[in-house]
Amino acid sequence: MSNQEMLDKLRDTIVTQNINGCAEATQEALDSGLSAVEIINDGLSPGMKIIGDKFEAAEVYLPQIMMSAKAMNAAMEILVPVLAEEKGADDEGVGLAVTYVQEGDIHDIGHRLVTTMLEANGFRIVDMGVDVPNDNIVEEIEKHKGKKVLLVGSALMTTSMLGQKDTVEMLAEEGLRDSVKIMFGGAPVSDAWIAEIGADATAENAADAARVALSLMQ
């Protein structure tokens, strides 16, 4: 099997939500000499882009997206240790993405999808989980001051969305606002809200989030 055929196979396992097949194809590609970066950029990411485009076009729905994300996660479990060896411990890659769900909110489907897409596109990830207080967020950003950092917060409810404004204000108070790009998402989040609170961007879905994130880090 040629390298391109292996990459096409990886892409197709994502599109068809074949979790076990994706893990097996990932290991096969590594064993054949393909690098982890090639596998992600030329095999897995194109598959996630296809499934993301299909979701935008209402050709697939949330259950299929979640299964594709699980396939991606199965591959990333194999690839993350290899990536660390390939890039070296100090390589920032695209940048560091700190992802979380705002305090008062435990809805994490969108959060997990976006985190997966960011990792697939070369970001190092710090996933803080759900119901995260702003104090913890500020503390995490302080740890990485001076690096290329993207903060990605999710809120599905209007009540938790209001905490995003506090996030921006607290980072500004601590002198950290200019050291981080901030992207917020969630059903109630709009471009107008992003402009009002002084964040940098939002995105309509996980596929769009990856595109926006990459542009923010350039």
C-alpha positions in Angstrom: 0.0 0.0 0.0 1.4 3.4 -1.0 1.7 6.3 1.5 -1.2 8.1 -0.3 -3.4 5.0 0.0 -2.7 4.8 3.7 -3.6 8.5 4.1 -6.8 8.0 2.1 -7.6 5.0 4.3 -7.1 7.1 7.5 -9.3 9.9 6.0 -12.1 7.4 5.2 -12.0 5.9 8.7 -12.8 9.3 10.1 -15.6 10.0 7.6 -17.2 6.6 8.2 -16.8 6.8 12.0 -14.7 3.6 12.1 -13.1 3.9 15.6 -11.2 0.6 15.6 -10.3 0.9 12.0 -8.9 4.4 12.6 -6.6 3.2 15.4 -5.4 0.3 13.3 -4.8 2.4 10.3 -2.9 4.9 12.4 -0.5 2.3 13.8 -0.1 0.8 10.3 0.8 4.2 8.9 3.4 4.8 11.7 4.9 1.3 11.1 5.2 2.1 7.4 7.4 5.2 8.2 4.9 8.0 8.0 5.4 10.7 10.6 2.7 11.6 13.2 2.5 15.1 11.6 1.9 13.6 8.2 -0.8 11.3 9.5 -2.6 14.2 11.2 -2.3 16.8 8.5 -2.7 14.6 5.4 -5.0 11.8 6.7 -7.0 12.6 9.8 -7.5 16.3 9.4 -8.9 16.0 5.9 -11.3 13.4 7.2 -12.5 15.8 10.0 -12.8 18.6 7.5 -15.1 16.4 5.3 -17.2 15.4 8.3 -17.3 19.0 9.4 -18.4 20.2 6.0 -21.1 17.5 5.9 -22.3 18.7 9.3 -22.5 22.3 8.1 -24.5 21.1 5.1 -26.8 19.1 7.4 -25.7 15.8 5.6 -24.7 14.3 8.9 -25.8 15.1 12.5 -24.3 15.3 16.0 -24.1 11.5 16.6 -22.0 11.1 13.5 -19.8 14.0 14.5 -19.3 12.5 17.9 -18.3 9.1 16.4 -15.9 10.7 14.1 -14.4 12.6 17.0 -14.0 9.3 18.9 -12.2 7.8 15.9 -9.9 10.9 15.9 -9.3 10.4 19.7 -8.4 6.8 19.2 -5.8 7.8 16.7 -4.5 10.7 18.8 -4.0 8.4 21.8 -1.4 6.6 19.6 0.0 9.7 18.0 0.5 12.1 21.0 3.5 10.3 22.5 5.0 10.1 19.0 4.4 13.8 18.4 6.3 14.6 21.5 9.3 12.7 20.3 9.1 14.1 16.8 8.7 17.7 17.8 10.8 17.8 21.0 9.5 18.9 24.4 10.1 22.6 23.8 8.5 22.9 20.3 5.3 25.0 20.6 3.9 23.9 17.2 1.0 26.1 16.2 0.6 27.2 19.8 -1.0 26.1 23.1 -4.7 26.0 23.3 -6.3 26.2 26.8 -9.8 24.8 26.5 -12.6 24.7 29.0 -16.3 25.1 29.7 -17.3 28.2 31.7 -18.2 28.0 35.4 -21.8 27.0 35.9 -22.0 24.9 32.8 -21.3 21.2 32.3 -22.4 20.9 28.6 -19.2 19.6 27.0 -20.0 18.0 23.6 -19.0 21.1 21.7 -16.0 21.7 23.9 -14.8 18.1 23.3 -15.3 18.5 19.5 -13.4 21.8 19.3 -10.6 20.5 21.5 -10.2 17.4 19.2 -10.2 19.6 16.1 -7.6 22.0 17.6 -5.3 19.1 18.5 -5.7 17.6 15.0 -4.6 20.9 13.6 -1.3 21.0 15.5 -2.2 22.8 18.8 -0.8 21.5 22.1 -3.8 21.2 24.4 -4.5 22.0 28.0 -8.1 20.8 28.6 -9.4 22.2 31.9 -12.7 20.4 31.6 -16.1 21.7 32.6 -17.5 24.2 35.2 -14.1 26.0 35.4 -13.9 29.1 37.7 -12.3 32.2 36.2 -9.6 32.2 38.9 -8.4 28.9 37.6 -8.4 30.2 34.1 -6.3 33.2 35.0 -3.9 31.0 36.9 -3.5 28.7 33.9 -2.8 31.5 31.5 -0.2 33.0 34.0 1.7 29.7 33.8 2.2 30.1 30.0 2.9 33.8 29.9 5.3 34.6 27.0 4.2 31.7 24.9 1.7 31.5 22.0 -1.5 30.9 23.8 -5.1 30.6 22.6 -7.9 30.5 25.2 -11.0 28.7 24.1 -14.0 28.9 26.3 -17.5 27.3 25.8 -20.8 28.3 27.3 -24.1 26.8 26.3 -26.3 28.8 28.6 -26.8 32.6 28.7 -26.1 32.6 32.5 -22.7 30.9 32.0 -22.0 33.0 28.9 -22.0 36.1 31.1 -18.9 34.7 32.9 -16.9 35.2 29.6 -17.0 38.9 30.1 -15.5 38.4 33.6 -12.8 36.2 32.1 -11.6 39.0 29.8 -11.8 41.6 32.5 -9.8 39.5 35.0 -7.1 38.7 32.5 -6.8 42.5 31.8 -6.6 43.2 35.5 -3.8 40.8 35.9 -1.9 42.2 32.9 -2.4 39.1 30.8 -4.9 40.1 28.2 -2.4 41.1 25.6 -0.5 37.8 26.0 -3.4 35.6 24.9 -5.9 35.3 22.0 -9.4 34.6 23.3 -12.1 32.7 21.4 -15.5 31.9 22.9 -18.2 29.6 21.6 -21.6 28.2 22.5 -25.1 28.6 21.4 -25.8 32.1 22.8 -22.4 33.5 21.8 -22.5 36.0 18.9 -20.1 38.3 17.0 -21.8 41.2 18.8 -21.1 39.6 22.2 -17.5 39.0 21.3 -17.1 42.7 20.3 -18.9 43.9 23.4 -16.6 42.0 25.9 -13.4 42.5 24.0 -12.6 38.9 23.1 -11.1 38.1 19.7 -13.3 35.6 17.9 -16.1 33.1 17.9 -17.0 30.2 15.6 -20.2 28.5 14.4 -18.9 24.9 14.8 -15.9 22.8 15.5 -14.6 22.8 11.9 -14.9 26.6 11.8 -13.3 26.9 15.2 -10.1 25.2 13.9 -9.9 27.6 10.9 -10.5 30.6 13.1 -8.0 29.4 15.7 -5.2 29.0 13.1 -5.8 32.4 11.7 -5.7 34.0 15.2 -2.3 32.4 15.8 -0.7 33.6 12.6 
